[in-house]
Amino acid sequence: MAVETLEPTPSQPAPAARRRPGKLAPKPRSWSIPKTAGGWIILAVCSIATMGMLVPVYVIIATALSGSTGAPDFFLAFPDAPSLDAFKGAWTKLHGSLANSLQITIPAALISCLIGSINGYILAKFPFRGSNALFTVLLVGMFIPFQAVIIPVFQFLNMLHLQGSIIGLILVHIIYGIPITTLIFRNYYEGIPSAIIEAASIDGAGIWATYFRVMLPLSIPGFVVAGIFQCTNIWNDFLFGFILASPAAWPATVTLNNLIGTTTVDYSELMAGAVLVAAPTVLLYLVLGKFFVGGLTAGAVK
């Protein structure tokens, strides 16, 4: 009987994995000179617009640095002997009000963002009967002017014995900030897949456990966007601070307005005060600007 021998067959290399067709990673953009007439026109318009926005900033800084010598004859001229005396005088008059603004802005922005985050989470992921109507009512609060509610708010704070205090201003800004923060977080949570909520539910997490353990860590971009909006609006507020606060609790914007004297105006000190009051919000945008732009469109899955 013939015995057949089996010869080992040479191993064939495994076929290379096919790459799925897709878009290549975008190359970083580099600045280049326009090559068309339309490109030059756009560049010229953007340059003129930039100059138009920077000229007032330059005039404010130049006037603030002019010191006791007064502003130059030509508004675009830089002072011959720059001085920081105006900044020293403005700081002496504004440092207490700047501290008041910080005490008002930070807690009011944080609390209103947290409340708006909870509202947006419930409205986006756990809608109930009438939730859309409730959301619409909340949005109406964004369009109510301050002047229309100032008297009822004054009476409400007076009833709570909070009129004229920093706590009263914090409460007002929290309530007035809930509509915009709710809108921001509801739209943000709408972009997060519901599968994340379902997976947390399968693991035994309830509504609040899911929020604090899953959704809240994913909400940093939303908090950056809402926080910048709230900090800017609260810091720049004048009407509520002027009417609802006592002189000891005045924010920086009210005290800055009072730097204008009844008979004379020290423009150097006034412009220096404007720089000091505007600096915190400018720094906020410079530090968190890239997070702000990314947070407008960010989601949980990319």
C-alpha positions, 0 to 999 in steps of 0.5 A: 500500500502506497503511503502518501506523504504530505508536504508542508505547504508554504505559508502565505502572507496574510493579506494586508488590511485594506484601509478604508477610504477617508479624508486625510487629516487637515493640514495646518493652515499657514498664512499666505499672500492673497493671489486674487483681487477678491482676496486682496479686497477681503484682506483690505476690508479686514485690515481697515476693520481691525484698525477701526477697532484698535484705534479707540483702544490705543487712544484710551491707553495713550490718554491714560498714560498722559498723566498730569500733563494732559492728553496730547493735542492730536488724539493719535499722538503718544504722550511725550512723558508717559506716566502711571500716575493716573493708574495709581489714582484710579486704582486707589478709587476703584480697588474696593469696587473691583473686589465687589465685582469679583465677589458678585461675578464669581459666585453668580456665574458659577451657581447660574451655570450649575442651575442651567446645566441641571435644567439643560440636562433634564430638558434634553435627556429626560423630557416630560409633558410640558417640557417644551412649553417650560423651556419656551417660558424660560427663554422669554426671560432672556428678552425681558429688559432690565428696566421692565423688572427693576422696580419689582426686583427692588421690592422683592429684595427689600422684602427679603432684607437684601436690598443694597447688599452684595448677596442681593445682587448675586441673587438677581444675577443668578435668576437673570442668568438661568435662561441663557445658561439653560439654553446653552446647556440644553443645546450642548446636551442634545449633541451628546448621544443618549447611548451614554445615558442608557449605558449608565442606566444599565449599570444602575445609575439613576438620574442624578448619579448619571449627571454627576458621574457621567454628564458633568465631566463631559460638560467642561466645554459647555461650562466654559461657554456659559461661564464666559457669557455670564462673567462678561454680562455680570461684570459689565452690569451697571443698572442693577449695581447702581439701583440695587446696591448701596455705595459700599457694595457698588460694582466697579462699573458704577464707581467708574461712572462716578469718576466723572466729576460735576465740574471737571473731568480728569480724562487720564484717570478716567481712561486708566479706570476704564482700562482697569475695569475692562482688563479682567474680561479681556484676560478672560477671553485671552485665556479661554478664547480657544476653549470658548470657540471649541465649546460652541460645537463640542460634543461627547463623541468626535 
